């Protein structure tokens, strides 16, 4: 019975929890994780990805308005690039993996300093 119920839910998604701290929220982390999985599927890192709002809603469950907010937030911090191309005009996404790596490095440095500070307070 539980298998039947799970099948009705559709495919599960995954995301990298640490990204929620780096990018400012779980929705941003889900969106970037989704684009990263698209890159893995294509076997390339430096490509533009075309996904419609409907596809994104079906695959990760974000509404149109949630997608627009997430995309704006990610553009603001320099992780997401967008372009319109083709006829009919379609929206393409590209992750700036160098910027993402930079944010990860900054976050790791912050985590390390926080741990060191906590240890100093315990001594």
Secondary structure, 3 states (H helix, E strand, C coil): CHHHHHHHHCCCCCCCHHHHHHHCCHHHHHHHHHHHHHHHHHCCCCCCEECCHHHHHHHHCCCHHHHHHHHHHHHHCCCEEEEEECCCCEEEEEECHHHHHHHHHHHHHHHHHHHHHHHHHHC
